[in-house]
């Protein structure tokens, strides 16, 4: 079992706020201002800030991403995953990719209303939308705000396909909407499973559901007839890659129909933040992990090249790929997730109810 050198500070994946690469000025506090009277580090409380965006569906044309349309009710993520590739997005808002990313959460309070308006437009071409492509739509505050649930309610009314990506058991709260969409081949859920070691998971992903709860989510969703995929991601060479066979076997046993993987990505500020995490929690793994990452990224900690940034290149990348393929076959995944069906899309009128007659 992984033995962290220290406990994640205050349930945070980061311990610092590195300088924002887009800002010329930065605030540096005196060391004594960052600790309490007992000498313990003072970490910020989570703040929720309103986002007055006038649109909610974002489009992309990346060849590395298997979807075009995305919906993100939140920006930033309370889960605080040390490796999160989305951290640099917070820099565009004037914040840091470190503690700010996990403690200053931007909330799109009108997300359900915006989604309804955009799906109702004549120019909307029915197509699957993915939720949590950047920030997890089921991060802890969703339990209270229910923005994701309300967005799912809109998608269910329109019968517009949706794909959920999450590492939080909270997704099972919305089995009613997801199972209704699944009737029309219009819903899938991908559960992110990084490790089965609760200590490693707690340190890497301090505020996400523990591994046993994610497996329970797979089981509950599958039992409700909702197609579930497991994402063994990210694979961190020299840290959790050896777990691949067991991760896949456990997910398949819980009911996942298919599986995928991505290799750790460290764009921009994420690289120094992750190195810092290794130094704090896993110093004995640091050199091995960083050496293998560099061997997969052309000697660098990150290479943004299309086609390889998700998997890496070289010996260790091929080794991970082979281990995944072997584990996939042994786990016995069915791979029978039906394709999304947009033929049932409709713009609901006042006369149409969510669970009414098919029309």
Protein Blocks (a to p, Z undefined) as FASTA:
>chain_A
ZZdfbdcehhiabfbdcddfkbfbdcdddfklmpcfkopacdddddddddfbfbfbdcdf
bfkbccfbdcdfbgcjfklpaklmklmmmmmnopafklmmmmmccddfklmmmmmmmmmp
mklccddddehklbcckbfklmmnommmmmmmmmmmnopacddddfbfklmmmmmmmmmm
mmnopaccddddfbfcfklmmmmmmmbccfklmmmmmmmmmmnopacddddddddehilm
mmmmmmmmmmmmnopabdcddddddehjlmmmmmmmmmmmmmmlmmmmmmmmmmmngopa
bdcbghjlmnogcjklmmmmmmmmmmmmmnopnklaccddfklgccddfkbcfklccZZ
